[in-house]
Amino acid sequence: MKTSVMKLSILVLVFVFLAATFALAGEETISGIVAQTDQAIVISADNGETYLIAGQDLSALAGKTVKATGTLEEGEAGKILKIISVEEVRE
């Protein structure tokens, strides 16, 4: 009985560790200018990449420089940043 409880505890710990690692693996912070196109809102990042935005409406920040953090995914239309947090960068 002790052995099976111990094995189950170890299995749960491994699962929690792997889940936390996976959740953080795709998180990224980018800086750039918010732009509204005909199809979507994007961030033209300082690194030259363009990211489609999901998860928040950033239309009020169009034309402004922001720092955005989110999970990064590759989609058919390109890189998609699912926003977790965003702040306007004031110079």
C-alpha positions in Angstrom: 0.0 0.0 0.0 2.8 2.4 0.9 4.6 1.7 -2.4 1.5 2.5 -4.5 0.9 5.7 -2.7 4.5 6.7 -3.1 4.5 5.9 -6.8 1.3 7.9 -7.2 2.8 10.8 -5.4 5.9 10.8 -7.6 3.7 10.5 -10.7 1.7 13.5 -9.6 4.8 15.6 -8.9 6.3 14.7 -12.3 3.0 15.7 -14.0 2.8 19.0 -12.2 6.5 19.8 -13.1 5.9 18.9 -16.8 2.7 21.0 -16.9 4.4 24.0 -15.4 7.3 23.7 -17.8 5.0 23.4 -20.8 2.9 26.4 -19.7 6.0 28.7 -19.5 7.7 27.4 -22.6 5.7 29.4 -25.0 5.5 32.6 -23.0 7.2 35.6 -24.6 7.4 39.4 -24.2 7.7 41.6 -27.2 7.8 45.3 -27.8 6.5 47.1 -30.9 3.8 49.2 -32.5 0.2 48.1 -32.5 -1.4 48.3 -36.0 -4.9 47.6 -37.2 -5.2 45.9 -40.6 -8.3 45.0 -42.5 -8.3 41.5 -41.0 -6.7 41.8 -37.6 -4.8 43.7 -35.0 -1.1 43.1 -35.1 2.1 44.2 -33.3 5.0 45.1 -35.6 7.7 44.1 -33.2 11.1 45.8 -32.7 12.7 42.5 -33.9 11.1 42.8 -37.3 8.5 40.2 -36.8 4.7 40.8 -37.1 2.5 39.1 -34.5 -1.3 38.6 -34.8 -3.0 39.4 -31.6 -5.5 37.2 -29.8 -7.1 37.3 -26.4 -7.5 41.1 -26.0 -8.8 44.0 -28.1 -5.8 46.3 -28.6 -7.6 48.6 -31.1 -7.5 51.5 -28.7 -3.7 51.2 -28.7 -3.3 51.4 -32.5 -0.3 53.5 -33.5 1.2 53.3 -30.0 4.3 51.4 -28.8 3.5 48.6 -26.3 5.2 45.9 -24.4 3.1 42.7 -24.6 3.5 39.4 -22.9 1.7 36.3 -24.0 1.9 32.7 -25.2 3.3 32.3 -28.7 1.8 30.0 -31.3 2.4 29.3 -34.9 -0.7 29.5 -37.1 -1.5 29.3 -40.8 -1.5 33.1 -40.9 1.8 33.4 -39.0 2.8 34.0 -35.4 0.0 34.5 -33.0 0.5 36.1 -29.6 -2.3 35.3 -27.1 -2.0 38.3 -24.8 -1.6 37.8 -21.0 -0.6 41.4 -20.3 0.1 44.6 -22.2 1.3 48.0 -21.3 1.9 51.1 -23.3 5.5 52.2 -23.5 5.8 56.0 -23.0 8.9 57.7 -24.1 
